[in-house]
Amino acid sequence: MRSIFGWSYPPGCHRLPWDEDYPCEVCAQDVDDCICPECPECGCQGDPSCYLEHGLRRSEEQKFLNEIAKRQWEDDARAEHEYWKQVAKEGDENEFPY
């Protein structure tokens, strides 16, 4: 009997098309591009708790990709902050006095 719940998806189908895509918490890559190995204890992939509780070790490539992604997120956040600061400044200049 097939179930409509997530734990019985067919092999290779790990999420629904409308599910939000979040990067892997270990290597910071998209879910489809994750380079993390499956945990020999529980079978999960990219779960940080496996690295704490099940003895997995992060590879140099995982560390490198995670660091690159963090820097990119910081740069994106900084650029967005500057953009909204500029929008607010331009909005103040274009206000009509009452």
C-alpha positions in Angstrom: 0.0 0.0 0.0 1.4 3.4 -1.0 1.2 6.4 1.4 0.8 10.0 0.3 3.2 11.1 3.0 6.9 12.2 2.4 8.6 9.2 3.8 7.2 6.9 1.1 8.3 8.9 -2.0 9.7 6.7 -4.7 13.5 6.4 -4.9 15.1 9.6 -6.2 12.1 11.8 -5.2 13.2 13.5 -2.1 10.9 16.5 -2.2 7.8 17.9 -3.9 8.3 20.4 -6.8 6.8 23.2 -4.7 8.9 22.6 -1.6 11.3 25.4 -0.7 14.9 24.7 -1.7 17.4 25.2 1.1 21.1 24.7 0.8 22.7 21.7 2.6 23.6 22.7 6.1 27.1 21.0 5.8 28.4 21.8 2.4 26.1 24.8 1.7 25.3 23.5 -1.9 21.8 23.1 -3.4 20.1 19.9 -2.4 20.6 18.4 -5.9 24.4 19.4 -5.8 25.2 18.2 -2.2 28.5 16.5 -2.0 28.0 15.1 1.5 28.2 11.3 1.9 25.3 9.3 3.4 25.7 8.6 7.1 26.5 4.9 7.7 24.5 5.0 11.0 21.2 6.6 9.8 21.4 7.0 6.0 20.9 10.8 6.1 22.9 13.1 3.8 24.0 16.6 4.8 22.7 16.4 8.4 25.0 18.3 10.8 24.0 16.1 13.7 25.6 13.1 12.0 28.9 14.9 12.2 28.4 15.4 15.9 26.7 12.2 16.9 27.7 9.5 14.4 31.4 10.3 13.9 31.4 11.7 10.3 34.1 14.1 9.5 33.8 17.1 7.2 36.1 16.9 4.1 38.2 19.8 3.0 36.0 20.2 0.0 32.9 20.5 2.2 34.6 23.1 4.4 35.8 25.1 1.4 32.3 25.1 -0.3 30.7 26.1 3.0 33.1 29.0 3.4 32.6 30.2 -0.1 28.8 30.1 0.3 29.0 32.0 3.6 31.1 34.8 2.0 28.6 35.0 -0.9 25.6 35.2 1.4 27.4 38.0 3.4 28.2 39.9 0.1 24.6 39.5 -1.0 23.2 40.8 2.3 25.6 43.7 2.3 24.6 44.6 -1.3 20.9 44.4 -0.5 21.4 46.6 2.6 23.2 49.2 0.5 20.4 49.0 -2.2 17.6 49.6 0.4 19.6 52.4 2.0 19.9 54.1 -1.4 16.2 53.6 -2.0 15.3 55.2 1.3 17.7 58.1 0.7 16.1 58.7 -2.8 12.6 58.4 -1.2 13.5 61.2 1.3 14.7 63.5 -1.5 11.5 63.0 -3.6 9.1 63.6 -0.7 6.8 66.6 -1.2 6.6 69.0 1.7 3.1 69.3 3.1 
